[in-house]
Amino acid sequence: MKKPDLLVLLVEDHEKLGKSMREVIKSYGFQVIWCRDSVSAQETYDTQKEKLFAVILDGHLNDTSKDDTLPLIKHMVDDNFQGFMIATSLDPTMEFQMKAAGCTSQCSKMDIIKELQKLTEMSVKATT
């Protein structure tokens, strides 16, 4: 099930995990832009928002609670982002905060492909 026209922004700071996630997502036909910090993620969002199908967000970047993605989520909500925002934090409290801030769904990093496929199906049904 190839989705070559669907662009995903992956916000993940861990190098090995980010590379793996990017490659797996790409192998399912999605285009992926990978950002490792909130500044580049917001810049990428601002320039690519019209093309984005989904944004996958880790909760804490750089292993610190000082650099989290909550401001980026708020920015996307304030900007009326029409794509999906997927919370993938390993911290349950942060995941709850991300959903409360506006993430449309949450899943484990291991289940990201299932989540993208589910959202793709929902999106196709909504347009038919």
DAJOTA-V687094 format. One record per run of one state. SS is the DSSP state (2 for helix, 1 for strand, 0 for the rest). FROM is the first residue (numbers start at 1). TO is the last residue. Records with the same first field share a line. If there is no record, write none. Layout:
SS->FROM-TO  FROM-TO
//
This chain:
0->1-6  12-14  28-30  36-37  49-51  58-59  61-67  69-69  79-83  88-91  102-104  107-108  128-128
1->7-11  31-35  52-57  60-60  68-68  84-87  105-106
2->15-27  38-48  70-78  92-101  109-127
//
